[in-house]
Amino acid sequence: MPIYYEDEVDPRPINYDHAMAVDAMHAALPWHERMVIIAEYTQKNNLFGGMDAKARVRAALRWIETTTGTRLTEGEYKIYLGMFRNEVERKIR
């Protein structure tokens, strides 16, 4: 069972139009880039709970390479994450 962090619960209602747009943007990414986003958001606590940011990135890089066969550097991981965040911020307002 995943760890529940009450302080991370956002009381705002879900904006389904925004959620669908973000989902479409995520689906358009190559698989290894999608996995970066998955590691940082949807599976952050489930797969990488209890890790600090550096350990989480290292574990995610191993997970991505094992799953996709694509070896990323820590710099590439951060670039992909930043590019996705910027794209979401730019398109979803």
N, C-alpha and C positions, 0 to 999 in steps of 0.2 A: 504494500500500500504506500502511495507517495506521501511525503511529508507535507503537512498543511501548515502554511505560514499565514496566520490571521492578519498580520500587519501588511501583507502584500495584497490583500483583497481591495479592489477598487470599487467603491460604492456607486460609481456612475453607471448608468445603463449602457448596454452594448449598442453601438451604432452599426446596424447590420449592413448598411451600404458601405461604410468604411471597411468593415470586416471582410466583406466580399471582394472589395477592391484590393486589399492587402493580400488576401488569399490568392487572387489572380496574379498579382505581382510575384508572389512566392512561387506559384506553380510554373511561372515562365522561366525561372532560374534553372541553370544546370544543376544536376543532382548534388554535387559536392557543395555548391553554394547554398542550396536549400538546406543542407545538413548543418551548415554554420548557423543559420537562423533557427533551426530546430534546437540545436545545442544551447543557444543563448536565450531562447524563449520557452517553447512548449515543453522541452525536456530538461530544462536547467536544473530543477530540483529533483526530478525523478532519476535521471541518469548521473547527474554530477553534483548532487546535494552534499553539503558539508565541505565542499572544496572552495579554496580561495580562487580568485579570478585566473591567476597564472596556471594553477593546477587544473582548473576546469578547461582552459584552452588546450593544454597539453593532452588531457584525456580526450577531448573532443577531436583533436587532430588525429590521434590514434584510431578513434572510432570511425572517423570519416575515411581514413586510409583503408582500414579493414573492410568497411562496407562498400566503398566505391572503387578502391584501387588508386585513388588520386591522393598524392602526397602534397599537402599544403604546408607552407611555412607559417609561423605565427604572424608575420607581417601580412601575408595574403589573407589569413583568417580575419584579421582586424580590418583590412581594406574591404573585404566582401561584406562584413557586418556593417561598417560605416556607410558603404555605398547603398546598402538596402535601407538603412535608417534614413539617409538623406533622400532617397527616392520616395519613401513613404511620406516623409515630412513635406516634400515638394508637391506630391500629387494628392495627398489626403489632407485637406484643410477645410 
